[in-house]
Amino acid sequence: MYALSKNIYVKEEKRDFFKNELKKLVSFSVNDEGCLQYDVNMDVENQNHFIIYSKWENRMLWLKHLNQPHFDQFSNFLDESNILEEFKVCETTSIQ
């Protein structure tokens, strides 16, 4: 099992726009091959902070997800929108 935790901070004035685009990404991503879980949460104290947790069967299928049109579209949106304050990804694997 392969999992990722993403901490994303967005500019306050663009938060709702980001949430809408993120919902679109998730609606497609949950159907990608190898996706076991895709949770999106918002920090209660800082609503500009989003935490995304996803689980995949393996890293190879996650990398395949990164080449899907919906992920490319979301990546382009992030690049062009000047919406991010901070973006950190932590890749993990089970220790079982």
C-alpha distances in whole Angstrom, upper triangle without the diagonal:
4,7,10,14,17,20,23,27,29,33,34,37,34,31,32,32,28,27,29,27,24,24,25,22,19,21,20,17,16,17,15,14,10,10,9,11,14,16,19,21,25,26,29,31,30,30,29,26,23,19,17,13,11,7,6,5,5,8,11,11,11,14,15,15,17,20,20,24,23,21,24,26,24,24,28,29,27,29,33,33,33,31,29,30,27,23,20,17,14,11,9,6,6,9,10
4,7,11,14,17,20,23,26,30,31,34,31,28,30,29,26,25,26,24,21,22,23,19,18,20,19,15,15,16,14,13,10,10,10,11,12,14,17,19,22,24,27,29,28,27,27,23,20,17,14,11,8,6,5,6,5,6,9,9,8,11,13,13,14,17,18,22,21,18,21,23,21,21,25,26,24,26,29,29,30,28,25,26,23,19,17,13,11,8,6,5,7,10,12
4,7,10,14,16,20,22,26,28,30,27,25,26,26,23,22,23,22,18,19,20,17,15,18,18,14,14,16,14,14,11,10,9,9,10,11,14,16,19,20,23,25,24,24,23,19,17,13,10,7,6,4,6,9,8,8,12,11,9,12,14,13,14,17,18,21,20,17,20,22,20,19,23,23,22,24,27,27,27,25,22,23,20,17,14,10,8,6,5,6,8,12,13
4,6,10,13,16,19,23,24,27,24,22,23,23,19,19,21,19,16,17,19,15,14,17,17,13,14,17,15,16,13,11,12,10,10,10,12,14,16,17,21,22,21,21,20,16,13,10,8,6,5,7,9,12,11,10,13,13,9,12,14,13,13,16,17,20,18,15,18,20,17,16,20,21,18,21,24,24,23,21,19,19,16,13,10,7,6,5,6,8,11,14,17
4,7,10,13,16,20,21,24,22,19,21,21,18,17,20,18,15,17,19,16,14,18,18,15,15,19,18,19,16,14,14,12,10,10,10,11,13,14,17,19,17,17,16,13,10,7,6,5,7,9,12,15,15,14,17,16,13,15,18,15,15,19,19,21,19,16,19,20,17,17,20,20,18,20,23,22,22,19,17,17,14,11,8,6,5,7,8,11,13,16,18
4,6,10,13,16,18,21,18,16,18,18,15,15,17,16,13,15,17,14,13,17,18,15,16,19,18,20,18,16,16,14,11,10,9,10,12,13,16,17,15,15,13,10,8,6,5,6,9,12,14,18,17,15,18,17,14,15,18,15,14,18,19,20,18,15,17,18,15,14,17,17,14,17,20,19,18,16,13,13,10,7,6,4,6,9,11,14,17,20,22
4,7,10,14,15,18,16,14,17,17,14,14,17,16,13,16,18,16,15,19,20,18,19,22,21,23,22,19,19,16,14,12,10,10,10,10,14,14,12,12,10,7,6,5,7,9,12,15,18,21,21,19,22,21,18,19,21,19,17,21,21,22,20,17,19,20,16,15,18,17,14,17,19,18,17,14,11,11,8,6,5,7,9,12,14,17,20,22,25
4,6,10,12,15,13,11,14,14,10,11,15,13,11,14,16,15,15,18,19,17,19,22,22,24,23,20,21,18,15,13,11,10,10,10,14,14,11,11,8,6,5,6,8,11,14,17,20,23,23,21,23,22,19,20,22,19,17,21,21,21,18,16,17,17,14,13,16,14,11,14,16,14,13,10,7,8,6,5,6,9,12,14,17,21,23,26,28
4,7,9,12,11,9,13,13,10,12,15,14,13,16,18,17,17,21,22,21,22,25,25,28,27,24,25,21,18,16,13,12,10,10,13,13,9,9,5,4,6,9,11,15,17,21,23,27,27,25,27,26,22,23,25,22,20,24,24,24,21,19,20,19,16,15,17,15,12,14,16,14,12,9,6,5,5,6,9,12,15,18,21,24,26,29,31
4,6,9,7,6,10,10,8,10,13,12,12,15,17,16,17,20,22,21,23,26,25,28,28,25,26,23,19,18,14,13,11,12,14,14,10,9,5,7,8,11,13,17,19,23,25,29,29,27,29,27,24,24,26,23,21,24,23,23,20,18,19,18,14,14,15,13,10,13,13,11,9,6,4,5,7,9,12,15,18,21,24,27,29,32,35
4,6,5,6,10,10,9,12,14,14,14,17,19,19,20,23,24,24,26,29,29,32,32,29,30,27,23,21,17,16,14,14,16,15,11,10,7,9,11,15,17,21,23,27,29,33,32,30,32,31,27,28,29,26,24,26,26,25,22,21,21,20,17,17,17,14,12,14,14,10,9,6,6,6,9,12,15,18,21,24,27,31,33,36,38
4,5,5,8,10,10,11,14,15,15,17,20,20,21,23,25,25,27,30,30,33,33,30,31,27,24,21,18,16,13,13,14,13,10,8,6,9,12,16,18,22,24,28,31,34,34,33,34,33,29,30,32,28,27,29,28,27,24,23,24,22,19,19,20,17,15,17,17,13,12,9,10,10,12,15,18,21,24,27,29,32,35,37,40
4,6,8,9,10,12,13,14,16,18,19,20,22,24,26,26,28,30,31,34,34,31,32,29,25,23,20,18,16,16,17,16,13,11,9,13,15,18,20,24,26,30,32,36,36,34,36,34,31,31,32,29,27,29,29,27,24,23,24,21,19,19,19,16,15,17,16,12,11,9,11,12,15,17,20,23,26,29,32,35,37,40,42
4,6,5,6,9,10,11,12,14,16,17,18,20,22,22,24,27,27,31,31,28,29,26,22,21,17,17,14,16,17,17,14,11,9,12,13,16,18,22,24,27,29,33,33,31,33,31,28,28,29,26,24,26,25,23,20,19,20,17,15,16,16,12,11,14,13,9,9,6,9,11,14,15,18,21,24,27,29,33,35,38,40
4,5,5,6,9,10,10,12,14,15,16,18,20,21,22,25,26,29,29,26,27,23,20,18,14,13,11,12,14,14,11,8,6,9,10,13,15,19,21,25,27,31,31,30,31,29,26,27,28,24,23,25,24,23,20,19,20,18,15,16,17,13,12,15,15,11,12,8,10,11,13,14,17,19,22,25,27,30,32,35,37
4,5,5,6,9,10,11,13,14,15,17,19,20,21,24,25,29,29,26,27,23,20,18,14,14,12,14,15,16,14,10,9,12,12,15,16,20,22,25,27,31,32,31,32,30,27,28,28,25,24,26,24,23,19,19,20,18,15,17,18,14,14,17,16,13,14,11,13,15,17,17,20,22,24,27,29,32,34,37,39
4,6,5,6,9,10,11,13,15,16,18,19,21,23,24,27,28,25,26,23,20,18,15,15,14,17,18,19,16,13,11,14,13,16,17,20,22,25,27,30,31,30,31,28,25,26,26,23,22,23,22,20,17,17,17,14,12,14,14,10,11,14,13,10,12,9,12,14,16,17,20,21,24,26,29,32,34,37,39
4,5,5,6,9,10,11,12,14,16,16,18,21,21,25,25,22,23,21,17,16,12,13,12,14,17,18,15,12,10,11,10,13,13,17,18,22,24,27,28,26,27,25,22,23,23,20,19,21,19,18,15,14,15,13,10,12,13,9,9,12,12,9,11,8,9,12,13,13,16,17,21,22,25,28,30,33,35
4,6,5,6,9,10,10,12,15,15,16,19,20,24,24,21,22,18,15,13,10,10,10,13,15,16,14,10,10,11,9,12,12,15,17,20,22,26,27,26,27,25,22,23,24,20,19,22,20,19,15,15,17,15,12,14,15,12,12,16,16,13,14,11,12,15,15,15,17,18,21,23,25,27,29,32,34
4,5,5,7,9,10,11,13,14,16,18,19,23,24,21,22,19,16,15,12,13,13,16,18,20,18,14,13,15,13,15,14,18,18,22,23,27,28,27,28,25,22,24,24,20,19,21,19,17,14,14,16,13,11,14,15,12,13,16,16,13,15,13,15,17,18,18,20,21,23,25,27,29,31,35,36
4,5,5,6,9,10,11,12,15,17,17,21,22,19,21,19,15,15,12,14,14,18,20,22,19,16,14,15,13,15,14,17,17,20,21,25,26,24,25,22,20,21,20,17,16,18,16,14,10,11,12,10,7,10,11,8,9,13,13,11,14,11,13,16,17,16,18,18,22,23,25,27,30,33,35
4,5,5,6,9,10,10,12,15,15,19,19,16,18,15,11,11,9,11,12,15,18,20,17,14,13,13,10,11,10,13,13,17,18,22,23,22,23,20,17,19,19,15,15,17,15,14,11,10,13,11,8,11,12,10,10,14,15,13,15,12,13,16,16,14,16,16,18,19,22,24,26,30,31
4,5,5,6,9,10,11,13,15,18,19,16,17,14,11,11,9,11,12,16,18,21,19,15,15,15,12,13,11,14,14,17,19,22,23,23,24,21,18,20,20,16,16,18,16,15,11,12,15,13,10,14,15,13,14,17,18,16,18,16,16,19,19,17,19,19,21,22,23,25,27,30,32
4,6,5,7,9,11,12,13,17,19,16,18,16,12,13,12,15,16,20,22,24,22,19,18,18,15,16,14,16,15,18,19,22,23,23,23,20,18,19,18,15,15,16,13,12,8,10,12,10,9,12,14,12,13,17,17,16,18,16,17,21,21,19,20,20,22,23,25,26,28,32,33
4,6,6,6,9,11,11,14,16,13,15,13,10,12,11,14,16,19,22,24,22,19,18,17,14,14,12,13,12,15,16,19,20,19,19,16,14,15,15,11,11,13,10,10,6,7,10,9,7,10,12,11,12,15,16,16,18,16,16,19,19,16,18,17,19,19,21,23,25,29,30
4,5,5,6,9,10,13,14,11,12,10,7,8,8,12,14,18,20,23,21,19,18,17,13,13,10,11,10,13,14,17,18,18,19,16,14,16,15,12,13,15,12,13,9,9,13,12,10,13,16,14,15,18,19,19,20,18,18,21,20,17,18,17,18,18,20,21,23,27,28
4,6,6,8,10,13,15,12,13,12,9,11,11,15,17,21,23,26,24,21,21,20,17,16,14,14,13,15,16,18,20,20,21,17,16,18,17,13,15,16,13,13,10,11,14,13,12,15,17,16,17,20,21,21,23,21,21,24,23,21,22,20,22,22,23,24,25,29,30
4,6,6,7,11,13,10,13,12,10,13,14,17,20,23,26,28,26,24,23,22,18,18,15,15,13,15,14,17,18,18,18,15,13,15,13,10,12,13,9,10,7,9,12,11,11,14,16,16,17,20,21,21,23,21,22,25,24,21,22,20,22,21,22,23,25,29,29
4,5,5,9,10,7,10,9,8,11,12,16,18,22,24,27,25,23,22,20,17,16,12,12,10,11,11,14,15,15,15,12,10,12,11,7,10,11,9,10,8,8,12,12,11,13,16,16,16,19,21,21,23,21,21,23,22,19,19,17,18,17,19,19,21,25,26
4,6,8,9,6,8,7,6,9,11,15,18,22,24,27,26,23,23,21,18,16,13,12,9,10,10,12,15,16,16,12,11,14,13,10,13,15,12,14,11,12,15,16,15,17,20,19,20,23,24,24,26,24,23,26,24,21,21,18,19,18,19,19,20,24,24
4,6,8,7,9,10,10,13,15,19,22,25,28,31,29,27,27,25,21,20,16,15,12,12,11,13,15,16,16,12,12,15,12,10,13,14,11,13,11,12,16,16,16,18,21,21,22,24,26,26,28,26,26,29,27,24,24,21,22,20,21,21,22,26,26
4,6,6,9,10,10,14,16,20,23,26,29,32,30,28,27,25,21,20,16,15,12,11,10,11,12,13,12,9,9,11,9,6,10,11,8,11,10,10,14,15,15,16,19,20,20,23,25,25,27,25,25,28,26,22,22,19,20,18,19,19,21,24,25
4,6,9,11,12,16,19,22,26,29,31,34,33,31,30,28,24,22,18,17,13,11,9,9,10,12,10,7,8,11,8,8,11,12,10,14,13,13,16,18,18,19,22,23,23,25,28,28,30,29,28,30,28,25,24,21,21,18,19,18,19,23,23
4,6,9,11,15,18,21,25,27,30,33,31,30,29,27,23,20,17,14,11,8,5,5,7,9,9,6,7,10,9,9,12,14,13,16,16,15,18,20,19,20,23,24,24,26,29,29,31,29,28,30,27,24,22,19,18,16,16,14,16,19,19
4,6,7,11,14,17,21,24,26,29,28,26,26,23,20,17,13,11,8,6,5,7,9,11,11,8,8,11,11,9,12,14,13,16,14,13,17,18,17,18,22,22,22,24,27,27,28,26,25,27,25,21,20,17,17,15,15,14,15,19,19
4,7,10,14,17,20,23,25,28,28,26,26,23,20,17,13,11,7,5,5,7,10,12,14,11,10,14,14,12,15,18,17,19,18,17,20,22,20,21,25,25,24,27,29,29,30,28,27,28,26,23,21,18,17,15,14,14,14,17,17
4,6,10,13,17,19,22,25,24,22,23,20,16,14,10,8,5,5,7,10,12,14,16,13,12,15,16,13,15,18,17,19,17,16,20,21,19,20,23,23,22,25,28,27,28,25,24,26,23,20,19,16,16,14,14,14,14,18,18
4,7,10,14,16,19,22,21,19,19,17,13,11,7,6,4,7,9,12,14,15,17,14,12,15,15,12,14,17,16,17,15,14,17,18,15,17,20,20,19,22,24,23,24,22,20,22,20,17,17,14,15,14,14,15,16,20,21
4,7,10,13,15,18,18,16,16,14,10,8,6,5,6,9,12,15,17,18,20,17,15,18,19,16,17,20,19,20,17,16,19,19,16,18,21,20,19,22,24,23,24,21,19,21,19,16,16,14,15,15,15,17,18,21,22
4,7,10,13,16,14,12,13,11,7,6,5,7,9,12,15,19,20,20,22,20,17,19,20,17,17,20,19,20,17,15,19,18,15,17,20,18,17,20,22,20,21,17,16,18,16,14,14,14,15,16,17,19,20,23,25
4,7,9,12,11,10,11,9,6,5,6,8,11,15,18,22,23,23,25,23,20,22,24,20,21,24,23,23,20,19,22,21,17,19,22,20,18,22,23,21,21,18,16,17,16,15,15,15,16,18,18,21,22,24,26
4,6,9,8,6,7,6,4,6,9,11,15,18,21,25,26,25,28,26,23,25,26,23,23,26,25,25,22,20,23,22,18,20,22,20,18,21,22,20,20,16,15,15,14,14,15,16,17,20,21,23,25,27,29
4,6,5,5,7,5,6,7,11,13,17,20,23,27,28,27,30,28,25,27,29,26,25,29,28,28,25,23,26,25,21,22,25,22,20,23,24,22,21,17,16,15,14,14,15,16,17,20,21,24,25,27,29
4,6,6,9,9,10,11,14,16,20,23,27,30,31,30,33,32,28,31,32,29,29,32,31,31,28,26,29,28,24,25,28,25,23,26,27,24,23,20,19,18,18,18,19,20,21,24,25,27,28,30,32
4,6,9,9,11,13,16,19,22,25,29,32,33,32,35,34,30,32,34,31,30,34,33,33,30,28,30,29,26,26,28,26,23,26,27,24,23,19,18,17,17,18,19,21,22,25,26,29,30,31,33
4,5,6,9,11,15,18,21,25,28,31,32,31,33,32,28,30,32,29,28,31,31,31,27,26,27,26,23,23,25,22,20,23,24,21,19,16,14,13,13,15,16,19,20,23,25,28,29,31,34
4,5,7,10,14,17,20,24,27,30,31,30,32,31,27,29,30,27,26,29,28,28,25,23,25,24,20,21,23,20,18,21,22,19,18,14,13,13,14,15,17,19,21,24,25,28,30,32,34
4,7,10,13,16,19,23,26,30,30,28,31,29,26,27,29,25,24,27,26,26,23,21,23,21,18,18,20,17,15,18,18,15,14,10,10,9,10,12,14,16,19,22,24,27,29,32,34
4,7,10,13,17,20,23,27,27,25,28,27,23,25,27,23,22,25,25,25,22,20,22,21,17,18,20,18,15,18,19,17,16,12,10,9,9,10,11,13,16,19,21,24,26,28,30
4,6,10,13,17,20,23,24,23,25,23,20,22,23,20,19,23,22,22,19,17,20,19,15,16,19,16,14,17,19,17,16,13,11,11,10,10,11,12,14,16,18,21,23,26,28
4,7,10,14,17,20,21,20,22,21,18,20,22,19,18,22,21,22,19,17,20,20,16,17,20,18,16,19,21,19,19,16,13,14,12,10,10,10,11,13,15,18,19,22,24
4,7,10,13,17,17,17,19,18,14,17,18,15,15,19,18,19,16,14,17,18,14,15,18,17,15,18,21,19,19,17,15,16,14,11,10,9,10,12,13,16,17,21,22
4,7,10,14,15,14,17,16,13,16,17,15,15,19,18,20,18,16,19,20,17,17,21,20,18,21,24,23,23,20,18,19,16,13,12,10,10,10,11,13,14,17,19
4,7,10,11,12,14,12,9,13,14,12,13,16,16,18,16,14,17,19,16,17,20,20,19,22,24,24,24,22,20,21,19,15,14,11,11,10,10,11,13,17,18
4,7,8,10,12,10,9,12,14,12,14,17,17,20,18,16,19,21,19,19,23,23,22,24,27,27,28,25,23,25,22,18,17,13,12,10,9,9,10,14,15
4,5,7,9,7,6,10,11,10,12,15,15,18,17,15,18,21,19,19,23,24,23,25,28,28,29,27,25,27,24,20,18,15,14,11,10,10,11,15,15
4,7,8,7,8,11,12,12,14,16,17,20,20,18,21,23,22,22,26,27,26,28,31,31,32,30,29,30,27,24,22,18,16,13,12,10,11,14,14
4,6,6,7,9,10,11,13,15,16,20,20,18,20,23,22,21,25,26,25,27,30,31,31,30,28,29,26,22,20,16,15,11,11,9,11,14,14
4,5,5,6,9,10,11,13,15,18,18,16,18,21,20,19,22,24,23,24,27,28,29,28,25,27,24,20,18,14,13,9,10,9,12,15,16
4,5,5,6,9,10,11,13,17,18,15,17,20,20,19,22,24,23,24,27,29,30,29,27,29,26,22,20,17,16,13,13,13,15,18,19
4,5,5,6,9,10,11,15,15,13,16,18,18,18,21,23,22,24,26,28,29,28,26,28,26,22,20,17,17,14,14,14,16,19,20
4,5,5,7,9,10,14,13,11,14,16,15,15,18,20,19,21,24,25,25,24,23,25,22,18,17,13,13,11,12,12,15,18,20
4,5,5,7,9,13,13,11,12,16,15,14,17,19,18,19,22,24,25,24,22,25,22,18,17,14,14,12,14,14,18,21,22
4,5,5,7,11,12,10,11,15,15,15,17,19,19,20,23,25,26,25,24,27,24,21,20,17,18,15,17,17,20,23,24
4,5,5,9,9,7,10,12,12,12,15,17,17,18,21,22,23,22,22,24,22,19,18,15,16,15,16,17,20,23,25
4,6,8,9,6,7,10,10,9,12,14,14,15,18,19,21,20,19,22,20,16,16,14,15,14,17,18,21,24,26
4,7,8,7,7,10,11,10,12,15,16,16,18,20,22,22,21,24,23,19,20,17,19,17,20,21,24,27,29
4,6,5,6,9,10,11,12,14,16,17,18,20,22,22,22,25,23,20,21,19,21,19,21,22,25,29,30
4,5,5,6,9,10,10,12,14,15,16,18,21,20,21,24,24,21,22,20,23,22,24,26,28,32,33
4,5,5,6,9,10,11,13,14,15,16,19,18,19,22,22,19,20,19,21,21,23,25,27,31,32
4,5,5,6,9,10,11,12,14,15,17,17,16,20,19,16,17,15,18,17,20,22,25,28,30
4,5,5,6,9,10,10,12,14,16,16,17,20,19,17,18,17,20,19,23,24,27,31,33
4,5,5,6,9,10,11,12,15,15,16,19,19,17,19,19,22,22,25,27,30,33,35
4,5,5,6,9,10,10,13,12,13,16,16,14,16,16,19,19,22,25,28,31,33
4,5,5,6,9,10,12,12,12,15,14,12,14,14,17,18,21,24,27,30,33
4,5,5,6,8,11,12,12,16,16,15,17,17,21,22,25,28,31,34,36
4,5,5,6,9,9,11,14,15,14,17,18,21,22,26,28,31,35,37
4,6,6,7,7,7,11,11,10,14,15,18,20,23,26,29,32,35
4,6,7,8,9,12,13,12,15,16,20,21,25,28,31,34,37
4,6,8,10,14,15,15,18,20,23,25,29,31,35,38,40
4,5,8,12,14,14,18,19,23,25,29,32,35,38,40
4,6,9,11,12,16,18,22,24,28,31,34,37,40
4,7,9,11,14,17,20,23,26,29,32,35,38
4,6,7,11,14,17,20,23,27,29,32,35
4,7,10,14,17,20,23,27,30,32,35
4,7,10,13,17,20,23,26,28,31
4,7,10,13,16,20,23,25,28
4,7,10,13,17,20,22,25
4,6,10,13,16,19,22
4,6,10,13,15,18
4,7,11,13,16
4,7,9,12
4,6,9
4,6
4
